[in-house]
Structure formats: C-alpha cells, structure tokens
Amino acid sequence: MTTVLIVDDQAMLRAGFAAILQAQDGLDVIGQASDGSEGVDEARRLRPDVVLMDVRMPNLDGIEATRRIIAAAERDGRTPPAVLVLTTFDADEYVHEALQAGASGFLLKDALPEELVQAVRVVATGDALLAPRITRRLLERFAESRPRSNSAELRLKGLTEREHEILVLIGRGLSNREIASELFLAEQTVKTHVSRIFSKLDLRDRVQAVILAYDAGLVAPAG
C-alpha cells in the first residue's frame, strides 16, 4: 500500500485529488494539509510514501516545505517521502528550485485523473521520471541556468563504462525499459546498473541523476 499526503491550499482541489487516489487499489490518502507549514508537520507525523505538493501556498511555499520535509526525514534516519510537485508549468518560475529542494517529479494541475494516479505510482517506486513533456523541458530550463560543474564530473570517475553509458540515457529521460531496448539488455540488468549508479553517486532518485548528468555535461539542453 502506497500512502499519500496531499498539500494544497485549495480545499476543492485537495478533495478532488483525494477522491481520485483513494478510489485506486494500492493507494491510501492518509492526510491533507492546507499550507506548507502544516504539510511539514503532517509529513513528520504521518510518514507518507508520497507527498502531493502544491508550489504556491500561504505561510510556507511548497519549495521550502519540500526542503524541510526531506531534511526532517534524513535527520530522523528515515527514507524521505517522494515529493510530487503540482505546477501550472509556464506560470511557475519556482519549479527549478523545487528540483534543488529534492522534488521527485512534477505534475500539471490540469492533468487527467489517470495521469495523477500514474504519477503517484511512478514517484513511489522511484523508477522513472514523470511525463517527458513536463519534466524534460523543466530540466532543460533548469540546466541552462547552471554552469557545468567540475565537481560533478569528478563524481563520475568511479563509474564503469556501462554505468556511465546508462547515466547518459537516464539524463536523456529514458525509462529502464527504454534503456534496455536501446542497449539490448534485459530490463532487470538495467535496474541493477541503475541501483549501483545511485549507490555509488549517493543519489536518491532519477531526478537527482538527471540533474547530475546535466551538471557534468553528459547531456546538453535541447536547442
């Protein structure tokens, strides 16, 4: 069972998201919060697997709330929840900061119900980035604002040639299945390589892996 906390200042949106998710097998909405500060408190109390987080809220915005939720979990020696950020995309100039704060994925607020359900399931497993139409554009815009990092390149020295190759494909936004097809490998073999990459580079999820790939110059923004 995947447990979910919904953090949004709009009561009707919270109720709508909760109704959609609660109707699904394997998903359980265990709490709701009306602003970032309450979300931080509820996340620590309830310890959800996934936090559905709005960006723009009173008292404490979703970016700072994400940062505090992840930091609190790490201080307590717990695995941080996956934070799924809700965004209007073009209007949200803060989304790049959410990446740095530790967000695991992004979802447009006008997404279809089935997209919401799939997004929650995806970030709960940490297996893939969300909707390439959202995430790749966000990451590219994010990467354009960041200089290439020598320290990021140094972190890659311990990777094998195959792991390096797979990190490049992760940086391009490919799922494990797509990487397996690209490299003519079994999907389970790819999963094993990905797990080793995360362990060697101390990465929490694929979003962090993509950021590192951009920072190290393995992937360049499109255009």
C-alpha positions in Angstrom: 0.0 0.0 0.0 1.3 3.4 -1.0 0.4 6.2 1.4 -0.2 9.7 0.2 -0.3 13.2 1.9 -1.9 16.0 -0.1 -0.7 19.5 0.5 -2.6 22.3 -1.3 -4.3 25.5 -0.1 -7.4 24.9 -2.3 -9.9 22.7 -0.5 -11.7 21.6 -3.6 -8.5 20.5 -5.3 -7.5 18.6 -2.2 -10.8 16.8 -2.1 -10.7 16.1 -5.8 -7.2 14.6 -5.7 -8.1 12.6 -2.6 -11.2 11.1 -4.2 -9.3 10.1 -7.3 -6.4 8.5 -5.4 -8.5 6.8 -2.7 -10.5 5.0 -5.3 -7.4 3.2 -6.6 -6.2 -0.2 -5.4 -2.9 0.1 -3.5 -3.2 3.9 -2.8 -4.3 5.3 0.6 -4.7 9.1 1.2 -3.7 9.3 4.9 -3.8 13.0 5.3 -4.3 16.5 3.9 -2.7 19.9 4.7 -3.8 23.4 3.6 -0.4 25.0 3.5 3.3 24.2 3.5 3.8 24.6 7.3 1.0 22.2 8.1 2.3 19.9 5.4 5.7 19.7 7.1 4.1 18.8 10.4 1.8 16.2 8.9 4.6 14.6 6.9 6.6 14.1 10.0 3.6 12.8 11.9 2.1 10.5 9.3 5.3 9.5 7.4 3.7 9.1 3.9 5.4 7.4 1.0 4.4 10.2 -1.4 3.6 13.9 -0.8 1.5 15.7 -3.4 2.8 19.2 -3.0 1.4 22.5 -4.4 4.1 25.2 -5.1 2.2 28.4 -4.3 0.7 28.4 -0.8 0.4 30.9 2.1 2.6 30.7 5.2 5.2 28.4 3.7 5.5 27.6 -0.1 5.8 24.2 -1.5 9.5 24.5 -2.2 10.6 25.3 1.3 8.1 22.7 2.6 9.7 20.1 0.4 13.2 21.0 1.6 12.1 20.8 5.3 10.2 17.5 4.8 13.2 15.8 3.3 15.7 17.3 5.8 13.5 16.2 8.7 13.3 12.7 7.4 17.0 12.5 6.9 17.7 13.8 10.4 15.4 11.2 11.8 17.2 8.5 9.9 14.2 7.7 7.7 13.8 7.4 4.0 12.3 10.7 2.8 8.9 10.6 1.0 8.8 11.1 -2.7 7.5 14.7 -3.3 5.4 15.1 -6.4 5.1 18.8 -7.2 1.9 20.3 -8.6 2.6 23.1 -11.1 1.0 25.2 -13.7 4.4 25.0 -15.5 4.5 28.2 -17.6 3.5 30.3 -14.6 5.7 28.6 -12.1 9.2 30.1 -12.2 9.9 28.4 -8.9 9.9 24.8 -10.2 13.7 24.8 -10.7 14.1 25.5 -7.0 11.9 22.5 -6.3 14.4 20.3 -8.1 17.1 21.6 -5.8 14.9 21.1 -2.8 14.6 17.4 -3.6 11.3 17.0 -5.6 10.9 13.7 -7.2 8.6 14.6 -10.1 6.2 17.1 -11.5 2.5 17.1 -12.5 0.4 19.7 -14.2 -2.6 20.8 -12.2 -4.9 20.1 -15.2 -3.6 16.5 -15.6 -6.1 13.8 -16.3 -7.1 11.6 -13.3 -5.3 8.6 -14.8 -2.1 10.8 -15.1 -2.4 11.7 -11.5 -2.7 8.1 -10.4 0.2 7.0 -12.7 2.4 9.9 -11.4 1.9 8.9 -7.8 2.7 5.3 -8.5 5.8 6.3 -10.5 7.4 8.5 -7.9 6.5 6.0 -5.2 8.8 3.4 -6.9 11.4 6.0 -8.0 11.7 4.1 -11.2 11.1 6.8 -13.8 10.7 10.5 -14.4 7.3 11.9 -14.9 5.7 12.9 -18.2 8.6 13.8 -20.5 6.6 16.7 -21.9 6.8 18.3 -18.5 10.0 17.1 -16.9 12.4 17.2 -19.8 11.5 20.8 -20.6 11.8 21.8 -16.9 15.1 20.1 -16.5 16.5 21.7 -19.7 15.4 25.1 -18.5 16.9 24.3 -15.1 20.2 23.1 -16.7 20.5 26.3 -18.8 20.8 28.3 -15.7 23.5 26.2 -14.1 27.2 26.2 -15.2 28.9 22.9 -16.0 30.4 21.6 -12.8 33.9 20.1 -12.5 32.9 18.5 -9.1 30.0 16.8 -10.9 32.4 15.4 -13.4 34.8 14.1 -10.7 31.9 12.2 -9.0 31.6 10.1 -12.2 35.1 8.7 -12.0 34.1 5.6 -10.1 31.5 4.5 -12.7 32.1 1.7 -15.1 31.8 2.3 -18.8 28.4 0.7 -18.9 27.2 2.7 -15.9 28.4 5.9 -17.5 26.5 5.0 -20.6 23.3 4.3 -18.7 23.6 7.5 -16.8 23.7 9.4 -20.1 20.5 7.7 -21.1 18.9 8.5 -17.7 19.9 12.1 -18.3 18.0 12.0 -21.6 14.9 11.0 -19.7 14.7 7.3 -20.8 13.0 4.8 -18.6 14.6 1.5 -17.6 12.6 -0.3 -20.3 13.7 2.2 -22.9 17.3 2.0 -21.8 17.1 -1.8 -22.0 15.8 -1.6 -25.6 18.5 1.0 -26.6 21.4 -1.1 -25.2 20.0 -4.6 -26.0 20.0 -5.5 -22.3 17.4 -7.2 -20.1 15.4 -4.7 -18.1 16.4 -6.3 -14.8 20.1 -5.9 -15.8 19.4 -2.2 -16.3 17.7 -1.9 -12.9 20.8 -3.5 -11.3 23.1 -1.0 -13.0 20.8 1.9 -12.1 20.8 0.8 -8.4 24.6 0.7 -8.5 24.8 4.1 -10.0 22.5 5.6 -7.4 24.6 3.9 -4.6 28.0 5.0 -6.0 26.9 8.6 -6.6 24.7 8.9 -3.4 21.6 9.7 -5.5 18.1 9.5 -4.1 16.2 9.1 -7.4 16.2 9.6 -11.1 15.6 13.4 -10.9 18.9 13.8 -9.0 20.6 11.5 -11.6 19.3 13.7 -14.4 20.5 16.9 -12.7 23.9 15.4 -12.2 24.1 14.3 -15.9 23.4 17.9 -16.9 25.8 19.3 -14.4 28.6 17.0 -15.6 27.9 17.9 -19.2 26.8 14.4 -20.2 23.6 15.8 -21.5 23.1 19.2 -23.1 19.8 21.2 -23.1 17.9 20.9 -26.4 18.1 23.8 -28.9 
